[in-house]
Amino acid sequence: MIPAELLRQSRIESVAQSLREDIGDGDITAQLIPADKHASGRVITREDATIAGRDWVNEVFRQVDPAVELEWQVKDGDSVAPNQVLFRMKGPARSLLTAERSALNWLQALSGVATSCARYADQVAHTGVHLLDTRKTLPGLRLASKYAVTCGGCYNHRIGLWDAFLIKENHILACGSIAEAIEEARRIAPGRPIEVETETLDELTQALDAGADIIMLDEFSLADMRTAVTLTAGRAKLEASGGINDQTLVPVAETGVDYISIGALTKDIKAVDLSMRLD
């Protein structure tokens, strides 16, 4: 889980950056509207979606003009249908229009992540597997994207390079062996989760014997995944990774692995089609 304060600070900073790049030194088109004119409006979805990003929308309007009032009709994680109202707004007309694009950009992008995740999660709901995101995120959008993943019913892998060990092939080569890498990890940060990437059943056995907490099965065949589940017998959690798509997802989930990591959850995203309409 992402620490709440870390997520809050990230949201404030990233929203501010999105406004700087959109507004620059001022919204010249909004100046066409009298400064004292007030308006109201609503945001609708044009397609089926799972919602994520309410707090980012709230933050956009807060930074643009705290006088704007929002009334949400949905919450993060809700499924919505075409033409459904997501929220209503009222306040200075200039502020509504200046904030529009940035607010919709955040809601469209994060809802796109959540919608994709919900689709994947539905496919494996009959199994006990947890679908995990990865570090394959758009630069600057990691925490927001990982938050949206949870709104869609999937789960977060490590947040970054700092909160858990993921010992890969090059780390193993540099350390000398899987066992030596795990031993050093326990010395550096006792109690931190240790995951080891393996490419063969022999490497799986080495990781088990060295006491890895999680073992990644990288590009394993379905048959080898089933064998890995039997060999592991609950001594570690198993994560399938590599080449997971709509065709392979369910068969992999049905092998009995604990986790499946999918980079597409946060990097191959289609924004949800939304529209803001003034009354």
Phi, psi and omega in degrees: 000145179279127177305135187302317182291323177298318179294319181297313180296320178298319181296314179301313183291316184288325175295317179301318179295319180295326178287322178299317183287339181266317186269327181059233181265014174145145178275098186289330181289323179296337180291350175292339184265136178305139185298333183266005181281131176253156181210168174225162181191187182211156174245130179240161171259143178262001183209166174298140182198166168247129190273139171208140173119014180306313184294332178287321176296313179303319182292323177301308182293327178297317181287327179285313183193105180298347179285344178290135178250132178245141176233105184280140176256350182223167175235163179301136182096348179287145171269137183231160183244162180306139179073007177284138177282128179268315175203158175246156183216156172206150181156191178305129184301319179303315183293319179301316184284326178293321183278343190309303188295315180296318179298315180292324178303314179296313183292322179294315184292312183289324175292329174298317176298311182298321180294317178297317180297318180298322179295315178296314183298322179298327182292333184244019182297338181278356178248177178262011186285148172253128177272130185246145170280184180224189174273008178277078182236159175294135182306132179087350184245016187300306186292320178298316181295318180293326173298315181298327177304317182291331177294334180268006176089010174254188191228158179270135166281202176297153181286317181203208182276358191254341191256352177199155176274135166229101187270113183254182186307313183291327175297318181296316179298319182290327181276334179116324180192168176298315182298317180293322179296316180294319179299317180292323178298317180294328178289318184291315185216079180302135177093343177286142178300141179238118176245142180236131175276130179233152180240352180219164177293330176295317177294324175302314180298319178298318181294321177297313182296331181274354174087031177297144178282318180227140179236123178274130176260100187270114177060032176289148171288163178300320180297317179291328175297317179297319177297320179297319178299317180293314181296322184288319176048041176084002181288340177207162173277146181246135180237120175275140183209150175098120175070023181276125179215188183300329182279328185260345188302306184295312177303321178294315180301325184281357175286341181103007176294158182277323185226153168228124178261136186224110180297331182297340181302329184237356183241344180243070191245136173255122181298143177286141182279111180238162178215137174256132181231126174281146181285000000 
